[in-house]
Amino acid sequence: SSAGATVNPRLAVVFSPKEGSALKLLYGRAFRTPNVFELYYDTFPNKPNPDLKAETISTYELAYERHLGKTGIGILSIYHYDLRDLITLGSDPNGILSFANSDRVIGSGLEAEVFGTLASRLQGRVSYSFQKAVEAAGGGSLTNSPRHLAKASLNMPARKEVLWTGLEMQYVSPRLSPKGDNVPGH
């Protein structure tokens, strides 16, 4: 209710060029209202900001999905988003912290993923993402926004598909910290 009336459509056009594949064009819009902590937290060195506005985002995606064999699926997608009024934590010259709405942020990326059943009950997934998110006004990099993400996982039901056991590995490339220095990849 604090955001007022909003319209947040999600639209998709799906085309199947041949059996077992799909080409999707997607558009969506969403918002996030500031939470109570962001609006009113008032303990030194934090200063409240009850004037925060809701974040809004518009997303665009083109995705191609293809069945691989009997149990696998491959997905390749490109995307772009336009984010306005991102709520960020900043500080003034005296070190007082407060949340504020930033200007416009834009991002674009490419993502590839393959998943499926590898053996009778062993499931696997591998994905890679390349993305770039910047402040629209100056083109500056965003904090905690890595360019590369890679993941691989194996999962297997341990007890009648109610309890699962799994192994997941992730790689996150170097990224800018809120202090302005680089956080190494890991």
Contact map, one row per residue, 1 for C-alpha under 8 A:
111110000000000000000000000000000000000000000000000000000000000000000000000000000000000000000000000000000000000000000000000000000000000000000000000000000000000000000000000000000000000000
111100000000000000000000000000001000000000000000000000000000000000000000000000000000000000000000000000000000000000000000000000000000000000000000000000000000000000000000000000000000000000
111111000000000000000000000000001000000000000000000011000000000000000000000000000000000000000000000000000000000000000000000000000000000000000000000000000000000000000000000000000000000000
111111000000000000000000000000000000000000000000000000000000000000000000000000000000000000000000000000000000000000000000000000000000000000000000000000000000000000000000000000000000000000
101111100000000000000000000000000000000000000000000000000000000000000000000000000000000000000000000000000000000000000000000000000000000000000000000000000000000000000000000000000000000000
001111110000000000000000000000000000000000000000000000000000000000000000000000000000000000000000000000000000000000000000000000000000000000000000000000000000000000000000000000000000000000
000011111000000000000000000000000000000000000000000000000000000000000000000000000000000000000000000000000000000000000000000000000000000000000000000000000000000000000000000000000000000000
000001111100000000000000000111100000000000000000000000000000000000000000000000000000000000000000000000000000000000000000000000000000000000000000000000000000000000000000000000000000000000
000000111110000000000000001111000000000000000000000000000000000000000000000000000000000000000000000000000000000000000000000000000000000000000000000000000000000000000000000000000000000000
000000011111000000000000011110000000000000000000000000000000000000000000000000000000000000000000000000000000000000000000000000000000000000000000000000000000000000000000000000000000000000
000000001111100000000000011100000000000000000000000000000000000000000000000000000000000000000000000000000000000000000000000000000000000000000000000000000000000000000000000000000000000000
000000000111110000000001111000000000000000000000000000000000000000000000000000000000000000000000000000000000000000000000000000000000000000000000000000000000000000000000000000000000000000
000000000011111000000001110000000000000000000000000000000000000000000000000000000000000000000000000000000000000000000000000000000000000000000000000000000000000000000000000000000000000000
000000000001111100000111100000000000000000000000000000000000000000000000000000000000000000000000000000000000000000000000000000000000000000000000000000000000000000000000000000000000000000
000000000000111110000111000000000000000000000000000000000000000000000000000000000000000000000000000000000000000000000000000000000000000000000000000000000000000000000000000000000000000000
000000000000011111111110000000000000000000000000000000000000000000000000000000000000000000000000000000000000000000000000000000000000000000000000000000000000000000000000000000000000000000
000000000000001111101110000000000000000000000000000000000000000000000000000000000000000000000000000000000000000000000000000000000000000000000000000000000000000000000000000000000000000000
000000000000000111111100000000000000000000000000000000000000000000000000000000000000000000000000000000000000000000000000000000000000000000000000000000000000000000000000000000000000000000
000000000000000111111000000000000000000000000000000000000000000000000000000000000000000000000000000000000000000000000000000000000000000000000000000000000000000000000000000000000000000000
000000000000000101111100000000000000000000000000000000000000000001100000000000000000000000000000000000000000000000000000000000000000000000000000000000000000000000000000000000000000000000
000000000000000111111110000000000000000000000000000000000000000111100000000000000000000000000000000000000000000000000000000000000000000000000000000000000000000000000000000000000000000000
000000000000011111011111000000000000000000000000000000000000000111000000000000000000000000000000000000000000000000000000000000000000000000000000000000000000000000000000000000000000000000
000000000000011110001111100000000000000000000000000000000000011110000000000000000000000000000000000000000000000000000000000000000000000000000000000000000000000000000000000000000000000000
000000000001111000000111110000000000000000000000000000000000111100000000000000000000000000000000000000000000000000000000000000000000000000000000000000000000000000000000000000000000000000
000000000001110000000011111000000000000000000000000000000001111000000000000000000000000000000000000000000000000000000000000000000000000000000000000000000000000000000000000000000000000000
000000000111100000000001111100000000000000000000000000000011110000000000000000000000000000000000000000000000000000000000000000000000000000000000000000000000000000000000000000000000000000
000000001111000000000000111110000000000000000000000000000111100000000000000000000000000000000000000000000000000000000000000000000000000000000000000000000000000000000000000000000000000000
000000011110000000000000011111000000000000000000000000000111000000000000000000000000000000000000000000000000000000000000000000000000000000000000000000000000000000000000000000000000000000
000000011100000000000000001111100000000000000000000000011110000000000000000000000000000000000000000000000000000000000000000000000000000000000000000000000000000000000000000000000000000000
000000011000000000000000000111110000000000000000000000011100000000000000000000000000000000000000000000000000000000000000000000000000000000000000000000000000000000000000000000000000000000
000000010000000000000000000011111000000000000000000001111000000000000000000000000000000000000000000000000000000000000000000000000000000000000000000000000000000000000000000000000000000000
000000000000000000000000000001111100000000000000000001110000000000000000000000000000000000000000000000000000000000000000000000000000000000000000000000000000000000000000000000000000000000
011000000000000000000000000000111110000000000000000011100000000000000000000000000000000000000000000000000000000000000000000000000000000000000000000000000000000000000000000000000000000000
000000000000000000000000000000011111011000000000000111100000000000000000000000000000001000000000000000000000000000000000000000000000000000000000000000000000000000000000000000000000000000
000000000000000000000000000000001111111000000000000000000000000000000000000000000000000000000000000000000000000000000000000000000000000000000000000000000000000000000000000000000000000000
000000000000000000000000000000000111111110000000000000000000000000000000000000000000000000000000000000000000000000000000000000000000000000000000000000000000000000000000000000000000000000
000000000000000000000000000000000011111110000000000000000000000000000000000000000000000000000000000000000000000000000000000000000000000000000000000000000000000000000000000000000000000000
000000000000000000000000000000000111111110000001100000000000000000000000000000000000000000000000011000000000000000000000000000000000000000000000000000000000000000000000000000000000000000
000000000000000000000000000000000111111110000001111100000000000000000000000000000000000000000000001000000000000000000000000000000000000000000000000000000000000000000000000000000000000000
000000000000000000000000000000000001111111000011110000000000000000000000000000000000000000000000000000000000000000000000000000000000000000000000000000000000000000000000000000000000000000
000000000000000000000000000000000001111111100111000000000000000000000000000000000000000000000000000000000000000000000000000000000000000000000000000000000000000000000000000000000000000000
000000000000000000000000000000000000000111110111000000000000000000000000000000000000000000000000000000000000000000000000000000000000000000000000000000000000000000000000000000000000000000
000000000000000000000000000000000000000011111110000000000000000000000000000000000000000000000000000000000000000000000000000000000000000000000000000000000000000000000000000000000000000000
000000000000000000000000000000000000000001111110000000000000000000000000000000000000000000000001000000000000000000000000000000000000000000000000000000000000000000000000000000000000000000
000000000000000000000000000000000000000000111110000000000000000000000000000000000000000000000011100000000000000000000000000000000000000000000000000000000000000000000000000000000000000000
000000000000000000000000000000000000000011111111000000000000000000000000000000000000000000000001110000000000000000000000000000000000000000000000000000000000000000000000000000000000000000
000000000000000000000000000000000000000111111111100000000000000000000000000000000000000000000001110000000000000000000000000000000000000000000000000000000000000000000000000000000000000000
000000000000000000000000000000000000011111000111110000000000000000000000000000000000000000000000011000000000000000000000000000000000000000000000000000000000000000000000000000000000000000
000000000000000000000000000000000000011100000011111100000000000000000000000000000000000000000000011100000000000000000000000000000000000000000000000000000000000000000000000000000000000000
000000000000000000000000000000000000001100000001111100000000000000000000000000000000000000000000000000000000000000000000000000000000000000000000000000000000000000000000000000000000000000
000000000000000000000000000000000000001000000000111110000000000000000000000000000000000000000000000000000000000000000000000000000000000000000000000000000000000000000000000000000000000000
000000000000000000000000000000000100001000000000111111000000000000000000000000000000001000000000001110000000000000000000000000000000000000000000000000000000000000000000000000000000000000
001000000000000000000000000000001100000000000000001111100000000000000000000000000000100000000000000010000000000000000000000000000000000000000000000000000000000000000000000000000000000000
001000000000000000000000000000111100000000000000000111110000000000000000000000000000111000000000000000000000000000000000000000000000000000000000000000000000000000000000000000000000000000
000000000000000000000000000000111100000000000000000011111000000000000000000000000011111000000000000010000000000000000000000000000000000000000000000000000000000000000000000000000000000000
000000000000000000000000000011110000000000000000000001111100000000000000000000000011110000000000000000000000000000000000000000000000000000000000000000000000000000000000000000000000000000
000000000000000000000000000011100000000000000000000000111110000000000000000000001111000000000000000000000000000000000000000000000000000000000000000000000000000000000000000000000000000000
000000000000000000000000001111000000000000000000000000011111000000000000000000001110000000000000000000000000000000000000000000000000000000000000000000000000000000000000000000000000000000
000000000000000000000000011110000000000000000000000000001111100000000000000000111100000000000000000000000000000000000000000000000000000000000000000000000000000000000000000000000000000000
000000000000000000000000111100000000000000000000000000000111110000000000000000111000000000000000000000000000000000000000000000000000000000000000000000000000000000000000000000000000000000
000000000000000000000001111000000000000000000000000000000011111000000000000011110000000000000000000000000000000000000000000000000000000000000000000000000000000000000000000000000000000000
000000000000000000000011110000000000000000000000000000000001111100000000000011100000000000000000000000000000000000000000000000000000000000000000000000000000000000000000000000000000000000
000000000000000000000011100000000000000000000000000000000000111110000000001111000000000000000000000000000000000000000000000000000000000000000000000000000000000000000000000000000000000000
000000000000000000001111000000000000000000000000000000000000011111000000001110000000000000000000000000000000000000000000000000000000000000000000000000000000000000000000000000000000000000
000000000000000000001110000000000000000000000000000000000000001111100000111100000000000000000000000000000000000000000000000000000000000000000000000000000000000000000000000000000000000000
000000000000000000011100000000000000000000000000000000000000000111110000111000000000000000000000000000000000000000000000000000000000000000000000000000000000000000000000000000000000000000
000000000000000000011000000000000000000000000000000000000000000011111111110000000000000000000000000000000000000000000000000000000000000000000000000000000000000000000000000000000000000000
000000000000000000000000000000000000000000000000000000000000000001111111110000000000000000000000000000000000000000000000000000000000000000000000000000000000000000000000000000000000000000
000000000000000000000000000000000000000000000000000000000000000000111111000000000000000000000000000000000000000000000000000000000000000000000000000000000000000000000000000000000000000000
000000000000000000000000000000000000000000000000000000000000000000111111000000000000000000000000000000000000000000000000000000000000000000000000000000000000000000000000000000000000000000
000000000000000000000000000000000000000000000000000000000000000000111111100000000000000000000000000000000000000000011100000000000000000000000000000000000000000000000000000000000000000000
000000000000000000000000000000000000000000000000000000000000000000111111110000000000000000000000000000000000000001111000000000000000000000000000000000000000000000000000000000000000000000
000000000000000000000000000000000000000000000000000000000000000011110011111000000000000000000000000000000000000001110000000000000000000000000000000000000000000000000000000000000000000000
000000000000000000000000000000000000000000000000000000000000000011110001111100000000000000000000000000000000000111100000000000000000000000000000000000000000000000000000000000000000000000
000000000000000000000000000000000000000000000000000000000000001111000000111110000000000000000000000000000000001111000000000000000000000000000000000000000000000000000000000000000000000000
000000000000000000000000000000000000000000000000000000000000001110000000011111000000000000000000000000000000011110000000000000000000000000000000000000000000000000000000000000000000000000
000000000000000000000000000000000000000000000000000000000000111100000000001111100000000000000000000000000000011100000000000000000000000000000000000000000000000000000000000000000000000000
000000000000000000000000000000000000000000000000000000000000111000000000000111110000000000000000000000000001111000000000000000000000000000000000000000000000000000000000000000000000000000
000000000000000000000000000000000000000000000000000000000011110000000000000011111000000000000000000000000001110000000000000000000000000000000000000000000000000000000000000000000000000000
000000000000000000000000000000000000000000000000000000000011100000000000000001111100000000000000000000000111100000000000000000000000000000000000000000000000000000000000000000000000000000
000000000000000000000000000000000000000000000000000000001111000000000000000000111110000000000000000000000111000000000000000000000000000000000000000000000000000000000000000000000000000000
000000000000000000000000000000000000000000000000000000001110000000000000000000011111000000000000000000011110000000000000000000000000000000000000000000000000000000000000000000000000000000
000000000000000000000000000000000000000000000000000000111100000000000000000000001111110000000000000000011100000000000000000000000000000000000000000000000000000000000000000000000000000000
000000000000000000000000000000000000000000000000000000111000000000000000000000000111110000000000000001111000000000000000000000000000000000000000000000000000000000000000000000000000000000
000000000000000000000000000000000000000000000000000011110000000000000000000000000011111000000000000011110000000000000000000000000000000000000000000000000000000000000000000000000000000000
000000000000000000000000000000000000000000000000000001110000000000000000000000000011111100000000000011111000000000000000000000000000000000000000000000000000000000000000000000000000000000
000000000000000000000000000000000100000000000000000101100000000000000000000000000000111110000000001111000000000000000000000000000000000000000000000000000000000000000000000000000000000000
000000000000000000000000000000000000000000000000000000000000000000000000000000000000011111000000001111000000000000000000000000000000000000000000000000000000000000000000000000000000000000
000000000000000000000000000000000000000000000000000000000000000000000000000000000000001111100000111100000000000000000000000000000000000000000000000000000000000000000000000000000000000000
000000000000000000000000000000000000000000000000000000000000000000000000000000000000000111110000111100000000000000000000000000000000000000000000000000000000000000000000000000000000000000
000000000000000000000000000000000000000000000000000000000000000000000000000000000000000011111111110000000000000000000000000000000000000000000000000000000000000000000000000000000000000000
000000000000000000000000000000000000000000000000000000000000000000000000000000000000000001111111100000000000000000000000000000000000000000000000000000000000000000000000000000000000000000
000000000000000000000000000000000000000000000000000000000000000000000000000000000000000000111111000000000000000000000000000000000000000000000000000000000000000000000000000000000000000000
000000000000000000000000000000000000000000000000000000000000000000000000000000000000000000111111000000000000000000000000000000000000000000000000000000000000000000000000000000000000000000
000000000000000000000000000000000000000000001000000000000000000000000000000000000000000000111111100000000000000000000000000000000000000000000000000000000000000000000000000000000000000000
000000000000000000000000000000000000000000011110000000000000000000000000000000000000000000111111110000000000000000000000000000000000000000000000000000000000000000000000000000000000000000
000000000000000000000000000000000000000000001110000000000000000000000000000000000000000011110011111000000000000000000000000000000000000000000000000000000000000000000000000000000000000000
000000000000000000000000000000000000010000000111100000000000000000000000000000000000000011100001111100000000000000000000000000000000000000000000000000000000000000000000000000000000000000
000000000000000000000000000000000000011000000001100100000000000000000000000000000000001111000000111110000000000000000000000000000000000000000000000000000000000000000000000000000000000000
000000000000000000000000000000000000000000000000100100000000000000000000000000000000001111000000011111000000000000000000000000000000000000000000000000000000000000000000000000000000000000
000000000000000000000000000000000000000000000000000110100000000000000000000000000000111100000000001111100000000000000000000000000000000000000000000000000000000000000000000000000000000000
000000000000000000000000000000000000000000000000000000000000000000000000000000000001111100000000000111110000000000000000000000000000000000000000000000000000000000000000000000000000000000
000000000000000000000000000000000000000000000000000000000000000000000000000000000001110000000000000011111000000000000000000000000000001110000000000000000000000000000000000000000000000000
000000000000000000000000000000000000000000000000000000000000000000000000000000000111110000000000000001111100000000000000000000000000001110000000000000000000000000000000000000000000000000
000000000000000000000000000000000000000000000000000000000000000000000000000000000111010000000000000000111110000000000000000000000000111100000000000000000000000000000000000000000000000000
000000000000000000000000000000000000000000000000000000000000000000000000000000011110000000000000000000011111000000000000000000000000111100000000000000000000000000000000000000000000000000
000000000000000000000000000000000000000000000000000000000000000000000000000000011100000000000000000000001111100000000000000000000011110000000000000000000000000000000000000000000000000000
000000000000000000000000000000000000000000000000000000000000000000000000000001111000000000000000000000000111110000000000000000000011100000000000000000000000000000000000000000000000000000
000000000000000000000000000000000000000000000000000000000000000000000000000001110000000000000000000000000011111000000000000000001111000000000000000000000000000000000000000000000000000000
000000000000000000000000000000000000000000000000000000000000000000000000000111100000000000000000000000000001111100000000000000001110000000000000000000000000000000000000000000000000000000
000000000000000000000000000000000000000000000000000000000000000000000000001111000000000000000000000000000000111110000000000000111100000000000000000000000000000000000000000000000000000000
000000000000000000000000000000000000000000000000000000000000000000000000011110000000000000000000000000000000011111000000000000111000000000000000000000000000000000000000000000000000000000
000000000000000000000000000000000000000000000000000000000000000000000000011100000000000000000000000000000000001111100000000011110000000000000000000000000000000000000000000000000000000000
000000000000000000000000000000000000000000000000000000000000000000000001111000000000000000000000000000000000000111110000000011100000000000000000000000000000000000000000000000000000000000
000000000000000000000000000000000000000000000000000000000000000000000001110000000000000000000000000000000000000011111000001111000000000000000000000000000000000000000000000000000000000000
000000000000000000000000000000000000000000000000000000000000000000000011100000000000000000000000000000000000000001111100001110000000000000000000000000000000000000000000000000000000000000
000000000000000000000000000000000000000000000000000000000000000000000011000000000000000000000000000000000000000000111111111100000000000000000000000000000000000000000000000000000000000000
000000000000000000000000000000000000000000000000000000000000000000000010000000000000000000000000000000000000000000011111111100000000000000000000000000000000000000000000000000000000000000
000000000000000000000000000000000000000000000000000000000000000000000000000000000000000000000000000000000000000000001111111000000000000000000000000000000000000000000000000000000000000000
000000000000000000000000000000000000000000000000000000000000000000000000000000000000000000000000000000000000000000001111110000000000000000000000000000000000000000000000000000000000000000
000000000000000000000000000000000000000000000000000000000000000000000000000000000000000000000000000000000000000000001111111000000000000000000000000000000001100000000000000000000000000000
000000000000000000000000000000000000000000000000000000000000000000000000000000000000000000000000000000000000000000001111111100000000000000000000000000000111100000000000000000000000000000
000000000000000000000000000000000000000000000000000000000000000000000000000000000000000000000000000000000000000000111110111110000000000000000000000000000111000000000000000000000000000000
000000000000000000000000000000000000000000000000000000000000000000000000000000000000000000000000000000000000000000111100011111000000000000000000000000011110000000000000000000000000000000
000000000000000000000000000000000000000000000000000000000000000000000000000000000000000000000000000000000000000011110000001111100000000000000000000000111100000000000000000000000000000000
000000000000000000000000000000000000000000000000000000000000000000000000000000000000000000000000000000000000000011100000000111110000000000000000000001111000000000000000000000000000000000
000000000000000000000000000000000000000000000000000000000000000000000000000000000000000000000000000000000000001111000000000011111000000000000000000001110000000000000000000000000000000000
000000000000000000000000000000000000000000000000000000000000000000000000000000000000000000000000000000000000001110000000000001111100000000000000000111100000000000000000000000000000000000
000000000000000000000000000000000000000000000000000000000000000000000000000000000000000000000000000000000000111100000000000000111110000000000000001111000000000000000000000000000000000000
000000000000000000000000000000000000000000000000000000000000000000000000000000000000000000000000000000000000111000000000000000011111000000000000001110000000000000000000000000000000000000
000000000000000000000000000000000000000000000000000000000000000000000000000000000000000000000000000000000011110000000000000000001111100000000000011100000000000000000000000000000000000000
000000000000000000000000000000000000000000000000000000000000000000000000000000000000000000000000000000000011100000000000000000000111110000000000111000000000000000000000000000000000000000
000000000000000000000000000000000000000000000000000000000000000000000000000000000000000000000000000000001111000000000000000000000011111000001100100000000000000000000000000000000000000000
000000000000000000000000000000000000000000000000000000000000000000000000000000000000000000000000000000001110000000000000000000000001111100111100000000000000000000000000000000000000000000
000000000000000000000000000000000000000000000000000000000000000000000000000000000000000000000000000000111100000000000000000000000000111111111100000000000000000000000000000000000000000000
000000000000000000000000000000000000000000000000000000000000000000000000000000000000000000000000000000111100000000000000000000000000011111110000000000000000000000000000000000000000000000
000000000000000000000000000000000000000000000000000000000000000000000000000000000000000000000000000000110000000000000000000000000000001111100000000000000000000000000000000000000000000000
000000000000000000000000000000000000000000000000000000000000000000000000000000000000000000000000000000000000000000000000000000000000001111110000000000000000000000000000000000000000000000
000000000000000000000000000000000000000000000000000000000000000000000000000000000000000000000000000000000000000000000000000000000000011111111000000000000000000000000000000000000000000000
000000000000000000000000000000000000000000000000000000000000000000000000000000000000000000000000000000000000000000000000000000000000011101111100000000000000000000000000000000000000000000
000000000000000000000000000000000000000000000000000000000000000000000000000000000000000000000000000000000000000000000000000000000000111000111110100000000000000000000000000000010000000000
000000000000000000000000000000000000000000000000000000000000000000000000000000000000000000000000000000000000000000000000000000000000111000011111100000000000000000000000000000010000000000
000000000000000000000000000000000000000000000000000000000000000000000000000000000000000000000000000000000000000000000000000000000000000000001111100000000000000000000000000000111101000000
000000000000000000000000000000000000000000000000000000000000000000000000000000000000000000000000000000000000000000000000000000000000000000000111110000000000000000000000000000111100000000
000000000000000000000000000000000000000000000000000000000000000000000000000000000000000000000000000000000000000000000000000000000001100000001111111000000000000000000000000000110000000000
000000000000000000000000000000000000000000000000000000000000000000000000000000000000000000000000000000000000000000000000000000000011000000000001111110000000000000000000000111110000000000
000000000000000000000000000000000000000000000000000000000000000000000000000000000000000000000000000000000000000000000000000000001111000000000000111110000000000000000000000011100000000000
000000000000000000000000000000000000000000000000000000000000000000000000000000000000000000000000000000000000000000000000000000011110000000000000011111000000000000000000001110000000000000
000000000000000000000000000000000000000000000000000000000000000000000000000000000000000000000000000000000000000000000000000000011100000000000000011111100000000000000000011110000000000000
000000000000000000000000000000000000000000000000000000000000000000000000000000000000000000000000000000000000000000000000000001111000000000000000000111110000000000000000011100000000000000
000000000000000000000000000000000000000000000000000000000000000000000000000000000000000000000000000000000000000000000000000011110000000000000000000011111000000000000001111000000000000000
000000000000000000000000000000000000000000000000000000000000000000000000000000000000000000000000000000000000000000000000000111100000000000000000000001111100000000000001110000000000000000
000000000000000000000000000000000000000000000000000000000000000000000000000000000000000000000000000000000000000000000000000111000000000000000000000000111110000000000111100000000000000000
000000000000000000000000000000000000000000000000000000000000000000000000000000000000000000000000000000000000000000000000011110000000000000000000000000011111000000000111000000000000000000
000000000000000000000000000000000000000000000000000000000000000000000000000000000000000000000000000000000000000000000000011100000000000000000000000000001111100000011110000000000000000000
000000000000000000000000000000000000000000000000000000000000000000000000000000000000000000000000000000000000000000000000111000000000000000000000000000000111110000011100000000000000000000
000000000000000000000000000000000000000000000000000000000000000000000000000000000000000000000000000000000000000000000000110000000000000000000000000000000011111111111000000000000000000000
000000000000000000000000000000000000000000000000000000000000000000000000000000000000000000000000000000000000000000000000000000000000000000000000000000000001111111111000000000000000000000
000000000000000000000000000000000000000000000000000000000000000000000000000000000000000000000000000000000000000000000000000000000000000000000000000000000000111111110000000000000000000000
000000000000000000000000000000000000000000000000000000000000000000000000000000000000000000000000000000000000000000000000000000000000000000000000000000000000111111100000000000000000000000
000000000000000000000000000000000000000000000000000000000000000000000000000000000000000000000000000000000000000000000000000000000000000000000000000000000000111111110000000000000000000000
000000000000000000000000000000000000000000000000000000000000000000000000000000000000000000000000000000000000000000000000000000000000000000000000000000000000111111110000000000000000000000
000000000000000000000000000000000000000000000000000000000000000000000000000000000000000000000000000000000000000000000000000000000000000000000000000000000000111111111000000000000000000000
000000000000000000000000000000000000000000000000000000000000000000000000000000000000000000000000000000000000000000000000000000000000000000000000000000000011111011111100000000000000000000
000000000000000000000000000000000000000000000000000000000000000000000000000000000000000000000000000000000000000000000000000000000000000000000000000000000011110000111110000000000000000000
000000000000000000000000000000000000000000000000000000000000000000000000000000000000000000000000000000000000000000000000000000000000000000000000000000001111000000011111000000000000000000
000000000000000000000000000000000000000000000000000000000000000000000000000000000000000000000000000000000000000000000000000000000000000000000000000000001110000000001111100000000000000000
000000000000000000000000000000000000000000000000000000000000000000000000000000000000000000000000000000000000000000000000000000000000000000000000000000111100000000000111110000000000000000
000000000000000000000000000000000000000000000000000000000000000000000000000000000000000000000000000000000000000000000000000000000000000000000000000000111000000000000011111000000000000000
000000000000000000000000000000000000000000000000000000000000000000000000000000000000000000000000000000000000000000000000000000000000000000000000000011110000000000000001111100000000000000
000000000000000000000000000000000000000000000000000000000000000000000000000000000000000000000000000000000000000000000000000000000000000000000000000111100000000000000000111110000000000011
000000000000000000000000000000000000000000000000000000000000000000000000000000000000000000000000000000000000000000000000000000000000000000000000010111000000000000000000011111000000000011
000000000000000000000000000000000000000000000000000000000000000000000000000000000000000000000000000000000000000000000000000000000000000000000000011110000000000000000000001111100000000111
000000000000000000000000000000000000000000000000000000000000000000000000000000000000000000000000000000000000000000000000000000000000000000000000011000000000000000000000000111110000011111
000000000000000000000000000000000000000000000000000000000000000000000000000000000000000000000000000000000000000000000000000000000000000000000011111000000000000000000000000011111000011110
000000000000000000000000000000000000000000000000000000000000000000000000000000000000000000000000000000000000000000000000000000000000000000001111110000000000000000000000000001111101111000
000000000000000000000000000000000000000000000000000000000000000000000000000000000000000000000000000000000000000000000000000000000000000000000011000000000000000000000000000000111111111000
000000000000000000000000000000000000000000000000000000000000000000000000000000000000000000000000000000000000000000000000000000000000000000000011000000000000000000000000000000011111100000
000000000000000000000000000000000000000000000000000000000000000000000000000000000000000000000000000000000000000000000000000000000000000000000000000000000000000000000000000000001111100000
000000000000000000000000000000000000000000000000000000000000000000000000000000000000000000000000000000000000000000000000000000000000000000000010000000000000000000000000000000011111110000
000000000000000000000000000000000000000000000000000000000000000000000000000000000000000000000000000000000000000000000000000000000000000000000000000000000000000000000000000000011111111000
000000000000000000000000000000000000000000000000000000000000000000000000000000000000000000000000000000000000000000000000000000000000000000000000000000000000000000000000000001111001111100
000000000000000000000000000000000000000000000000000000000000000000000000000000000000000000000000000000000000000000000000000000000000000000000000000000000000000000000000000001111000111110
000000000000000000000000000000000000000000000000000000000000000000000000000000000000000000000000000000000000000000000000000000000000000000000000000000000000000000000000000011100000011111
000000000000000000000000000000000000000000000000000000000000000000000000000000000000000000000000000000000000000000000000000000000000000000000000000000000000000000000000001111100000001111
000000000000000000000000000000000000000000000000000000000000000000000000000000000000000000000000000000000000000000000000000000000000000000000000000000000000000000000000001111000000000111
